[in-house]
Amino acid sequence: MVAALCVCLALSPIALADPVAGVSVTSGLDHGFSGLYNLDFVGAQRDFAGWQAQHPEDPMGPVSEGAGYLFSEFNRLGVLEAQFYENDDAFSGRSTFTADPVAKNRFMNALNRAETLARARLAKNPKDSDALFAMTLSSGLQADYAALIEKRNMASLHHAKQASTWAQQLLAVCHDCYDAHLATGFTKYIVGSMAAPVRWMLRLGGLPADKQGGIADLQLTAERGHYLAPFARILLAIAYVREKDKPHALQMLTALRADFPGNGLFPREIARLQASH
């Protein structure tokens, strides 16, 4: 499995906010991402559309819209159910889902708009953190779609590598953008979990393999990130399940259930883990 939703929020000073339990609501984008984690996809897209109307040249609006379409598909298809990732065999044997073609078109159109806006800003200023963020997130979202919905692992690895490259450029100009560590953290963990020959080949392709380093990156995002901190906590819960560390997985999921009561994934996974031996 490859990087899941990656990146950092470099949008504004709120990206550097103090750690929060859920998503602190200070802007339309905050409302939107909070809605995504609570599975309120209609409300989230309304917030993202409002942001785009007020900030038509900001790539964060359309890339967030794209994230909304992906989260909605994940929820519809049950992609994030943690049992898919209990071990490598479970992941390799996962189903190929039937994507909604309308949702996919909307997803890709949103990312294309975001990348067009981001590249225009980068042409003027290669250190534009908003644009670097949008490019990182767009690549990460495409990696997730390819791997987790379409089961195209090589295509996903290509996008994951791009996401890591953009994230590293972002961190070079924004050291406090802690969400950027998500771009490399889960990739390090998953590649580090693969068989030695596969790890070697992926290292040659520029993808790092470091399970403990990956978990450390995810923990940093979970503790210090902003919009993606809750997603980092979800990924950590999945990693803990894979590592047979049920107490830490339950701790993470219990906190997420309290922060996002509208999300039925967390109580379901808690019940499943509590029932397992």
N, C-alpha and C positions, 0 to 999 in steps of 0.2 A: 504494500500500500504506500501511497505517496503523500506528499504534503496535503494537508487539508487547508481550509481557508487560511490564507497566509496574511501576513503583513502588519503594517503599523499604521496608526492614525497620525498623519503629519499635517492634518488639515489646518489646525489653528492652535492657539495656546491651550484649548481644552484637551488636546492630545497629551499634554504634560500634566494633566490633573493628578491629584493624589489617588492612590488605589481606592477602588470602590467595590462593594460586595457584588452589585449587579452592574448596571449601566447608569451612571449619573445622568439625569435628564436636564440638559442645559441648552439644547438646540433641537431643530427638527430632525437632524441626523441621529441625535441621541434617542429621541422618541422612536424613530424608525428602527434602529437596531434593538432597542428594548422590545419593540413589538415583534421582531423576528424571533428573539429568544423565548417570547411568550406565545409564539405561533399565531400572532395576529398579523397575518400577511397582508390583508386588505388595508389595515390601518398603517402598517409599515410603508407600503407603496404610496399611500396618500401623503405620508410625511416626506418620503423621498421626492415625490413629484413637486411638493411645495418647495423643497430646497432647490430643485432644479429651476423652478420658475423664478426664484429670487437670486440664484447664482448660476446663470446660464453658461458661464465660461469655466465653471469649476467641474473637473472630471469626477469629483467625489459623488456628485448626485447620480449620474448614470451608473457608476460602478456599484454604488449601494443598491440601486434598483436591480442590477444584475445579481447581487448577493441575495436579494429578496426572492427572485425567481428560483435560484438554486436551493435556498432553504425550504421554499415551498415544495419543490420537487422531492427533496430529501424527506420531508415530512410525509408527503403523499405515498412515497414508495417504501418508507420505513428504513431508509438507508443508514441512519445513525444508530440503529439498534445495536447495542454493544456486543451482542452475541456473535455478530458477524466477525468480530475481531478478537475472539478469545484466543485464537492461535493462528499460525500461518496457514494451516490446512483449511480452517474455516474461511479465511479470507480468500484463498485460492479457489475454493469451491462455492463462492458466493454466486447468487443469481445475477444474470444480466437483466436489468430492468427494462421495461418498455417505457421510454420517455414520451412525454407529451410534446408532439412536434410544435405546437403553438407556443408552449412555454419555452422550448429550446430556441425558437426564433426570437422571442422577446429577450431571452437571456443573452444571446449572441449580439443582437442589435444594441442592447444596452452597453455591453462591453466594447463594441466597436465605437460607439459614440464616446465612451469614456477614454479610450485609447487615442482617438482623434484629438480630443481636447488636450489630453496629457502631452502628446507629442508636439502639439503646437506650442505649449508652454515650455517644454524642454528645449525647443529650438531657440527660444529667447533666453532661457536660463537653464543650463544643464543641472543646476543644483536646486531646482524648484521642488521642494519637498512634497507639495500636494500632488504634483504630476508623478513623482517617483512612487508615491504611495499608491496612486491609481493604477500604475503599470504593474506594481507588485501584486496588488489584489486581483487585478484582471487575470494575470497569469496563474495565480493560485486557484481562482475560481474555475478556470478552464482545466487545470490539473484535476480538481475534484470531480468535475463533470465527466471527464474522460475515464477516470479510474472507477469512481463509485457508482456511476449510472450506466456508462457504456462499456465498462470493463476493458478499456483500451489502455493497458498499462504502459506501453512504450510511449504513446502519445502523452500520457499523463506525466511520465518522467521528464519528457521534453519541457512541458509547461512548468513543472516543479523546479527544474534547473533554472529556467528563466525567472521564476519568482524569487529564487534565492539570490540570483544576480542583482535583480532590481532592489531587493531588500538590503543587500550589502551596500549598494550605492546610497540608499536612503539613510542607513545607519552612519555612513561616512559624513553626512551633512546634518544629521539629527540624532545625536547620541542618546537622547532621552525618549526616542520613539520605541518604547519597549515592545509594542505589538509586533514590530518587525521580526523579532526573534521567533515568532511562530512560523515564519516562512522557511526557516532552516531546521527548527526544532523537531517537528514531526517527521521530516524527511530523514534527518539523522537517525531518529529512533527506528523507523521502519526499515531503512536500508541496513542499519546495524543489526536488525533482527533476521536478515536473510542469510541463506547459506553462504559459506565462505567464497565459493567461486563466483556467485552472483555479486557479492559485495565487492570483490576484486574488479569485476567488469564495470560496475557502476562507479567505483572510485576512478577508474580510467576515464570515465565520461564526465567526471567533475562532480559527482554526487557523494557527499561525505557519509561515512557509516560510523555512528557513535551513539549507541543506545543511551548511555548515561548522560552524555552531552546533550542529546535531544530532549531528555526529560528535564534537564536543568534549564534549557531554553524555554520549554513550555511553562515551567514553574515561574520563570521570570515574567513571561507574558501574563500568566494568571494572576500574579501578585502586583505587577506594576503597569499592566496594559490598561487600555480604556475600552474601546468598542469590541475588541477581540478577546478581552480577558475572559468573559464567560465561555467563549468557544475553546480557549486554551484549557479551561477547567474541564470541559467535556472531553477533550482529547486526552487529558491526563487521566480522567476516569477510565477511558478505554485502555490506555497504556497500563494502568494498574490492574485492570481485569486480565490483560494479556500476561502480566507478570505474576498473576495469582496473588496479588496483594488486595484481598477483598476489603480489609478495614479501611485502607486509604481510598479505595474506589467508593465505598459507601459514604465516607466522610465527604468526599467531593460532591457526590450526587445529592446528598442530603442538603448541603449548602445551596446547590443549584435549585433544588426543589423549593426551598424557602425564598430564594431571590426571584424565581420565575414560576409562580404557581399556575400560570396558564399552560405550561408545557407538560404534557402527559408522559413524555419520554422518561423523565427523572423518576417519578414514582413507580413506573413499570420496571425500570432497571433495578431500582432498590428492592422491589418485591422479588424479582428474579434472583438477585444475588443473595438475598436473605434466605431464599428457599433452596439454594444450591448447597452442596456439601464439598 
